[in-house]
Amino acid sequence: MDFAKLHETIEKGKKKVSEQASDWKGGSHKERAQAAKEMKRKKETVRQQEKVSWKKRAGGACAIIFLCGVGLFQFLSSVATLFMGSGIATLEAGDTSSLKQVLFAGDPWFIYCINNDTRSYKIPDVLSESAWALKRRLGLRVGILDCWEQTQSGRSVAQRFKLNLKPPLSFVVANGNNPRVLNLAGISDPEIFEKRIKPALALQIYRIDTLKKWSFLCTSRRACVVIGHKHNAQRDTALNVLKPLQDSNRGVKMVTLDTSFWQLKLGPEVMTTRTVKEGGGADVLCLAREDSGSGGNTSHVGRFLQSLDSSSASTFLSACVQQADLVKLSVAPQIKARPSKAKKVSPPSPPRPRPREKPKEVPKAKASKVDYVGSREKMENEEEALFESIDEQESEGEESSEGTEDSEETDEADDEVEL
């Protein structure tokens, strides 16, 4: 029997069993850690590849949308225009009620004027592109009107407001004011167009300080709200309530009137609607002018605000614009300056007569001692030079002249009192 061959066979069997045992145990700790690290690196690589792939897909989709965006936007705009319109209204000069609403109700409008020659022309792009944006941001509507066509009054809109009698013509009308001409020449940017329009839409509350302003700002308007006050604190309190409501009631012109200086004359009919406020306060009055017949005569209606709060003031302003629930005045409302009170002038007390001055005494010359004996004639001459007499006539003349001066001053004082 060959022992060497048997030993070799046994060693091979041990080695095989050892390898199988190693496979069963799963390798050593170092090998397992290295295998886990390798597996983690493979997962991270796969995750990065997936992330890059997602970015590529998103970028491709954005590129497709960008390439097709212009056409898609134009398509959507065309569809919106088809259903919603361009946002530009067509106005008719023969529709009197609608035309009055546009020109006098106070809502902001931009009017682009056309005539028979320019009716077929294309509307400026700045209008068609910004009509909806202007209505959304500023509440401004855009309209097209034949401004030279005759209206029911026998005059065209251009003649009524003394505007250009031929194209081009476009204007802004708002807040019950006269139209303000705005030429579109050279305006292609909607933002610049909007900046040009904004000043005409600004709301103000005016102070009545002349008779001319009273007629121009109040009695000649279709609706005017007068805030009468004697103190600035009363005025400010009323303005804090009314000013926030001004934007939704643009057809009303608001003015303030200092009733400590101005006297407002109203008929007795409207005075019955005035309530006396405890502790004082501003009086808020609505004055409206309505047409009374085809002759063009007008009459005024009005009413006082009963309670100065936001809810009552909102209802009051709406009624003033619509001229609802107002009392007709028998006389036209007028103002005049209150007469100034004459100042009491107390006459000044008459001046006291000046005391007469006593004539000044001439000092007597002191006689000098004479040590020598002279002649009798020389002594007599020296005595004459030592004494002087005061002329009685001169003294009387001085006294009379002083008395004359005193009498003249007294006369002047009397004249001043009389004047």
Beta strands, then each sheet from edge to edge (+ up, - down):
strand 1: 88-90
strand 2: 109-113
strand 3: 141-145
strand 4: 170-173
strand 5: 180-181
strand 6: 206-207
strand 7: 223-229
strand 8: 253-258
strand 9: 262-265
strand 10: 283-291
strand 11: 298-304
strand 12: 327-328
strand 13: 334-337
sheet 1: 1+ 3+ 2+ 4- 5+
sheet 2: 6+ 8+ 7+ 10- 11+ 12-
sheet 3: 9+ 13-
end
